[in-house]
Each structure stands twice: as structure tokens, then as C-alpha cells.
Amino acid sequence: MLEREHVWRQQAEAANHAKDEFLAMLSHELCTPLTSILGWAAILKHNALNAEKTAQAINIIEANARQQNALIEDLRDAHKALIIVTDNGCGMKADLIPHIFERFKQADSSMSRSYNGLGLGLAIVRSLVELHGGRVWAVSADEQQGSTFTVELPLIEPVETVNPPPAGGGRETSQSAANLPLLIELRILVVDDYEAIRHMLQSGLAHHGAEVTCAGNGREALQIINDTPPDLLISDIGMPDMDGLELIKHVRRLSANGLPFIPAIALTGYAGAENRDRVLAAGYQLHLAKPYDVM
């Protein structure tokens, strides 16, 4: 019995871990195009672009909106569980199918019927399924040709989470960049594998007076840092080849070997206390969850 409970506990922990990983990935994938949309919209609102850049910004907003819509459609398809039961029994007439989930409805209610029951079973099934946010339906070719019942249930329910205040060493913020001082002549290195985000941050920070250099991955960023160390590093976390966590570890090792200390901000779609703590522990001074305002 104890061994069985241990196995069940391990399975439950594994399932919970998989859920957390999925939600973190989902947050990242949805927030990345949203960040680009909001960022470019803010830049357009401040009339900070010429005609060519304005047209480019509009195209980027449209492309990211379509990308986010595709993600949402994929999510709609993936967030449901289907339970399908098929039998080869007596089947149902077509005129009965729309009514089989009604209370007291039976295919044969005559005194000579072959089956017992009150006609409540399928009504109860429908009520239970609907209470869980799902739906149930049935199909049958005809009598003596069996029936198929399908139950569709949502896998993910909306959960409201409240993150505790971050513990020492750094902080997480949703502060608008509108409250930032002018960044005149501040040399900023922006690192993100998503081109639209790079260009949006470059335009927004340049609007505040910063000198912005961009890199598309961690290795490119390290080369720039070795050649011309920036005053501030702003980096995405989820990137291929070398992610933002590996990048900041390299940067901190360079600082230990004589490179001037470079303050670093992590911009990421991986929100939540656990991800924030991991980012700050790796060497960033600030964790900023997407989406954010650059104007």
C-alpha cells in the first residue's frame, strides 16, 4: 500500500511539474508577439517614426497579431480532452438523438420494454459534464448499428495567481518606461532572437536618447560585449543556442576577470516567482515580464 501511494505521489508531482512547464512555455509564446504589438503601438502613438518606419511598424503589428491568433487557435484545439465511447449495441433512431439527454427520456417507454431504468442516467451525465465546463453528444447511424458518445472537457481552467513580493537582490516590475529618465548617450545592448522585439526596443530606447546596439543571440552579444562593453544589458531569456541565463553567467565571469560590471535587465515571457528568482540568481538585477511599455 505504501509503495502504491509513493508511486501515485510521484505521478502527481510529475504531472504538476509538466503543467508548470507548459504554462511557462505558453506565457512566453503568447507574451512575445504581444510585447511587440504593444511596443510598436506605443511608439506610433508618440509619433516617433518617419513614414517608412511607420509603415514597417504597422506591418510588424499585423504580423504579430496574426501569429498570436494562430497560437490562440492552437490552444483552443489543444486545451480540450475528448472521451469517446463506442458500442455495437441497439443504436438509436435519428429522431431520438436530440432528446436522449433529457430527463426521463427513453427509447422505449412501453410496458413491454426490455430494459429497466428511469431515463435519468444520460441527463445526469450531461449535468456533470456541463458543471465541469464541457459538453457531451451522441451519434448513431440507426437502430442495431451501435452508438458513439463523446465527452469534451477543458484541460486548463483559468487560475488567478498572486505573486509574492520578490526577495532581495533584485526586483520584478511592471513600471512604465514613461517614468524612466532620459537615457542620453547611455549605451544599451539589446539581445533577443525575435527581430520585431529587437527593432521595437531599439526604436523605443533611442526615443529616450539611448545609443542602442542589438544582437540576435547570446554568442553575438558576447562578441559585442568583449569588443565594446555597454553601459546596460537588456536580454531575453528564452533564446536558442545560448539562452539569457547562460549569457549572463558568461558576462559575470568576464566581470570577475576585469571587465567593468554591466547592470542587466531580463525581459522574458516566463513570468512568476520561480522564474524571477532563477533570473535574479543567475546575475540579472531586474526581471521584467512581457508585455512591457517602452515609451
Buried (B, 14 or more C-beta within 10 A) or exposed (E): EEEEEEEEEEEEEEEEEEEEEEBBEBBBBBBBBBBBBBBBBBBBEEEBBEEEBBEBBBEBBEBBBEBBEEBEEEBEEEEBEEEEEEEEEBBBEEEBBEEBBEEEBBBEEEEEEEEEEEBBEBBEBBEEBEEEEBEBBBBBEEBEEBBBBBBBBEEEEEEEEEEEEBEEEBBBEEEEBEEBEEBEEBBBBBBBBBEBBBBBBBBBBBBBEBBBBBBBBBEBBBEBBEEEBBBBBBBBBBBEEBBBBBBBBBBBEBBEEEBEEBEBBBBBBBBBBEBBBBBBEBBBBBBBBBBBBBB
